[in-house]
Amino acid sequence: MTDDEPFLTALLESLDEEVNIALNNSVVNVVEKDGNFKSEDIPSSSSDTWIKLPDVVSVVCDLKGSTHLGTGKHDKSTTRIYKSGVEGAVRILHEFEADFIDIQGDGGFGLFWGEHAYERALCAAVTIRTFSGEHFVKRLKARWPEAPETGYKVGIHAGRTLVKRIGTRKVVSEQEAVWAGKPVNYSAKCAQSADRHQVVVTQSVWERFKQNDYIAFSCDCHGGASANLWKDKSVATLPADEQDAVVLEAGWCETCGPSFCDAIMNGETKRDISESVRQTSNKMKIREALNAKAERERLRRQNRMGVW
């Protein structure tokens, strides 16, 4: 920058040159790491290296209606709500050993990789849902009955991701880890599509869970195990070929939840489920598949006829 060159002009010209170098001339190294990679080793902004993690499970939690929880004279109550809600969700992610945690406003996300990543992520998600409905909101309503409807919405997706810290070079406080890929983005869209006290899981992640009896079926309380725990859902904001998902509305059972959580975390998958319940599950899937096919055919016919 010359002394007589306007500040804004010089800044934009400098940025333009940096973009040109980054897109055309800079050297980029992509290094794949396994499940033993530590988040504290994410390269800084000044590094030319990106880390590729082949399978990362993202859990996003988003507080419904947070913008209506308090303004003006309600500043103190707002801070109490945020502190209790956000710190509770973050502690859950921490206790289930999320490999990376980021707080974003009224919620945030936890990333899991390595051993039992899917199980740790699922248990964290269901625990956030349980905390949301059975503890956080219950106490919130007891303290402020007039408070707007709120509670955590949770989404899960998994896949490959690239990561490095990006920001102002040599100023660590102005650098943040950027996770390039689908996991955080898709899980955020799942959370946005949920209602409070719901966990939405993309179909690709559900494929990892549907054979686990501790996840796919309810506990034996309230009349025995059931195949009705999870429901089909479509996440309209995802690409058309990835909109299929499932939604869980229930939290951990007060009686069986602790033992189920331990079983899932320990890698157990089988329990005593009657054949009739398993067949019900299979029949439900067939019926749902037929219904989905019929709906797709109906939409195609409408599209051909120009009816919307």
URQUIJO-V106798 format. One record per residue. N is the residue number from 0. RES is the residue in one small letter. D_CENTER is the distance of its C-alpha to the mean C-alpha in Angstrom with 2 decimals. Layout:
n->N res->RES d_center->D_CENTER
n->N res->RES d_center->D_CENTER
This chain:
n->0 res->m d_center->44.23
n->1 res->t d_center->47.87
n->2 res->d d_center->49.30
n->3 res->d d_center->50.09
n->4 res->e d_center->46.88
n->5 res->p d_center->44.63
n->6 res->f d_center->41.50
n->7 res->l d_center->39.10
n->8 res->t d_center->40.88
n->9 res->a d_center->40.78
n->10 res->l d_center->37.08
n->11 res->l d_center->36.13
n->12 res->e d_center->38.53
n->13 res->s d_center->37.10
n->14 res->l d_center->33.53
n->15 res->d d_center->34.82
n->16 res->e d_center->36.45
n->17 res->e d_center->33.38
n->18 res->v d_center->31.34
n->19 res->n d_center->34.22
n->20 res->i d_center->34.34
n->21 res->a d_center->30.59
n->22 res->l d_center->30.63
n->23 res->n d_center->33.98
n->24 res->n d_center->35.41
n->25 res->s d_center->32.88
n->26 res->v d_center->32.30
n->27 res->v d_center->28.73
n->28 res->n d_center->28.04
n->29 res->v d_center->24.99
n->30 res->v d_center->24.93
n->31 res->e d_center->22.88
n->32 res->k d_center->21.93
n->33 res->d d_center->21.18
n->34 res->g d_center->19.10
n->35 res->n d_center->21.52
n->36 res->f d_center->20.50
n->37 res->k d_center->20.03
n->38 res->s d_center->17.99
n->39 res->e d_center->21.25
n->40 res->d d_center->22.78
n->41 res->i d_center->20.74
n->42 res->p d_center->23.65
n->43 res->s d_center->24.80
n->44 res->s d_center->25.45
n->45 res->s d_center->29.03
n->46 res->s d_center->28.20
n->47 res->d d_center->28.49
n->48 res->t d_center->26.07
n->49 res->w d_center->22.48
n->50 res->i d_center->20.69
n->51 res->k d_center->19.26
n->52 res->l d_center->16.94
n->53 res->p d_center->17.17
n->54 res->d d_center->14.19
n->55 res->v d_center->11.03
n->56 res->v d_center->7.99
n->57 res->s d_center->4.76
n->58 res->v d_center->2.88
n->59 res->v d_center->2.91
n->60 res->c d_center->6.17
n->61 res->d d_center->8.91
n->62 res->l d_center->12.48
n->63 res->k d_center->14.45
n->64 res->g d_center->17.80
n->65 res->s d_center->17.75
n->66 res->t d_center->20.39
n->67 res->h d_center->22.77
n->68 res->l d_center->22.60
n->69 res->g d_center->25.57
n->70 res->t d_center->27.82
n->71 res->g d_center->31.38
n->72 res->k d_center->33.16
n->73 res->h d_center->29.95
n->74 res->d d_center->28.75
n->75 res->k d_center->29.14
n->76 res->s d_center->27.29
n->77 res->t d_center->24.37
n->78 res->t d_center->24.18
n->79 res->r d_center->24.33
n->80 res->i d_center->21.49
n->81 res->y d_center->19.21
n->82 res->k d_center->20.42
n->83 res->s d_center->20.00
n->84 res->g d_center->16.60
n->85 res->v d_center->14.82
n->86 res->e d_center->16.78
n->87 res->g d_center->16.04
n->88 res->a d_center->12.24
n->89 res->v d_center->12.81
n->90 res->r d_center->15.52
n->91 res->i d_center->13.49
n->92 res->l d_center->11.18
n->93 res->h d_center->14.62
n->94 res->e d_center->16.43
n->95 res->f d_center->14.30
n->96 res->e d_center->15.11
n->97 res->a d_center->12.03
n->98 res->d d_center->13.85
n->99 res->f d_center->12.59
n->100 res->i d_center->11.45
n->101 res->d d_center->11.65
n->102 res->i d_center->12.56
n->103 res->q d_center->12.55
n->104 res->g d_center->14.94
n->105 res->d d_center->14.00
n->106 res->g d_center->10.57
n->107 res->g d_center->8.66
n->108 res->f d_center->6.27
n->109 res->g d_center->7.48
n->110 res->l d_center->8.49
n->111 res->f d_center->10.61
n->112 res->w d_center->13.63
n->113 res->g d_center->17.10
n->114 res->e d_center->18.50
n->115 res->h d_center->16.56
n->116 res->a d_center->13.20
n->117 res->y d_center->11.84
n->118 res->e d_center->13.69
n->119 res->r d_center->12.67
n->120 res->a d_center->8.90
n->121 res->l d_center->9.83
n->122 res->c d_center->12.35
n->123 res->a d_center->10.35
n->124 res->a d_center->8.03
n->125 res->v d_center->11.41
n->126 res->t d_center->13.14
n->127 res->i d_center->11.20
n->128 res->r d_center->12.03
n->129 res->t d_center->15.52
n->130 res->f d_center->16.01
n->131 res->s d_center->15.13
n->132 res->g d_center->17.62
n->133 res->e d_center->20.22
n->134 res->h d_center->20.62
n->135 res->f d_center->19.27
n->136 res->v d_center->20.22
n->137 res->k d_center->23.27
n->138 res->r d_center->24.68
n->139 res->l d_center->23.84
n->140 res->k d_center->25.82
n->141 res->a d_center->28.56
n->142 res->r d_center->28.99
n->143 res->w d_center->28.65
n->144 res->p d_center->29.25
n->145 res->e d_center->29.26
n->146 res->a d_center->25.76
n->147 res->p d_center->23.67
n->148 res->e d_center->21.18
n->149 res->t d_center->17.86
n->150 res->g d_center->15.08
n->151 res->y d_center->11.36
n->152 res->k d_center->9.12
n->153 res->v d_center->5.83
n->154 res->g d_center->3.65
n->155 res->i d_center->3.79
n->156 res->h d_center->6.09
n->157 res->a d_center->8.82
n->158 res->g d_center->11.96
n->159 res->r d_center->14.48
n->160 res->t d_center->14.14
n->161 res->l d_center->16.89
n->162 res->v d_center->17.03
n->163 res->k d_center->19.77
n->164 res->r d_center->20.56
n->165 res->i d_center->21.87
n->166 res->g d_center->24.05
n->167 res->t d_center->27.64
n->168 res->r d_center->29.41
n->169 res->k d_center->30.99
n->170 res->v d_center->29.26
n->171 res->v d_center->26.46
n->172 res->s d_center->25.50
n->173 res->e d_center->24.75
n->174 res->q d_center->22.51
n->175 res->e d_center->18.73
n->176 res->a d_center->16.74
n->177 res->v d_center->15.61
n->178 res->w d_center->13.14
n->179 res->a d_center->14.74
n->180 res->g d_center->13.29
n->181 res->k d_center->10.80
n->182 res->p d_center->7.69
n->183 res->v d_center->6.44
n->184 res->n d_center->8.36
n->185 res->y d_center->7.51
n->186 res->s d_center->3.79
n->187 res->a d_center->5.45
n->188 res->k d_center->8.21
n->189 res->c d_center->6.97
n->190 res->a d_center->6.34
n->191 res->q d_center->9.63
n->192 res->s d_center->11.30
n->193 res->a d_center->10.98
n->194 res->d d_center->13.73
n->195 res->r d_center->13.81
n->196 res->h d_center->13.53
n->197 res->q d_center->11.55
n->198 res->v d_center->8.71
n->199 res->v d_center->8.25
n->200 res->v d_center->8.16
n->201 res->t d_center->9.72
n->202 res->q d_center->13.31
n->203 res->s d_center->13.44
n->204 res->v d_center->11.20
n->205 res->w d_center->13.19
n->206 res->e d_center->16.26
n->207 res->r d_center->15.64
n->208 res->f d_center->15.49
n->209 res->k d_center->18.11
n->210 res->q d_center->21.04
n->211 res->n d_center->20.10
n->212 res->d d_center->22.27
n->213 res->y d_center->20.51
n->214 res->i d_center->17.29
n->215 res->a d_center->18.87
n->216 res->f d_center->21.63
n->217 res->s d_center->22.13
n->218 res->c d_center->24.39
n->219 res->d d_center->28.15
n->220 res->c d_center->28.41
n->221 res->h d_center->29.47
n->222 res->g d_center->31.54
n->223 res->g d_center->29.96
n->224 res->a d_center->27.01
n->225 res->s d_center->25.55
n->226 res->a d_center->23.71
n->227 res->n d_center->22.40
n->228 res->l d_center->19.32
n->229 res->w d_center->16.87
n->230 res->k d_center->17.62
n->231 res->d d_center->17.29
n->232 res->k d_center->15.47
n->233 res->s d_center->15.59
n->234 res->v d_center->13.13
n->235 res->a d_center->16.00
n->236 res->t d_center->14.46
n->237 res->l d_center->13.54
n->238 res->p d_center->16.66
n->239 res->a d_center->19.09
n->240 res->d d_center->18.95
n->241 res->e d_center->15.19
n->242 res->q d_center->14.82
n->243 res->d d_center->15.29
n->244 res->a d_center->12.65
n->245 res->v d_center->13.16
n->246 res->v d_center->12.53
n->247 res->l d_center->13.37
n->248 res->e d_center->15.26
n->249 res->a d_center->16.93
n->250 res->g d_center->16.24
n->251 res->w d_center->18.14
n->252 res->c d_center->21.84
n->253 res->e d_center->23.94
n->254 res->t d_center->26.40
n->255 res->c d_center->24.59
n->256 res->g d_center->21.12
n->257 res->p d_center->22.25
n->258 res->s d_center->23.98
n->259 res->f d_center->21.23
n->260 res->c d_center->18.68
n->261 res->d d_center->21.39
n->262 res->a d_center->22.13
n->263 res->i d_center->18.65
n->264 res->m d_center->18.43
n->265 res->n d_center->21.95
n->266 res->g d_center->21.22
n->267 res->e d_center->23.24
n->268 res->t d_center->22.72
n->269 res->k d_center->25.92
n->270 res->r d_center->27.45
n->271 res->d d_center->30.34
n->272 res->i d_center->29.25
n->273 res->s d_center->32.20
n->274 res->e d_center->32.89
n->275 res->s d_center->33.12
n->276 res->v d_center->29.50
n->277 res->r d_center->28.38
n->278 res->q d_center->30.57
n->279 res->t d_center->29.11
n->280 res->s d_center->25.66
n->281 res->n d_center->27.20
n->282 res->k d_center->29.16
n->283 res->m d_center->26.19
n->284 res->k d_center->24.43
n->285 res->i d_center->27.71
n->286 res->r d_center->28.20
n->287 res->e d_center->24.74
n->288 res->a d_center->25.33
n->289 res->l d_center->28.75
n->290 res->n d_center->27.54
n->291 res->a d_center->24.94
n->292 res->k d_center->27.75
n->293 res->a d_center->30.11
n->294 res->e d_center->27.80
n->295 res->r d_center->27.38
n->296 res->e d_center->31.17
n->297 res->r d_center->31.74
n->298 res->l d_center->29.69
n->299 res->r d_center->31.54
n->300 res->r d_center->34.84
n->301 res->q d_center->34.04
n->302 res->n d_center->33.13
n->303 res->r d_center->36.43
n->304 res->m d_center->38.33
n->305 res->g d_center->36.71
n->306 res->v d_center->35.54
n->307 res->w d_center->32.35
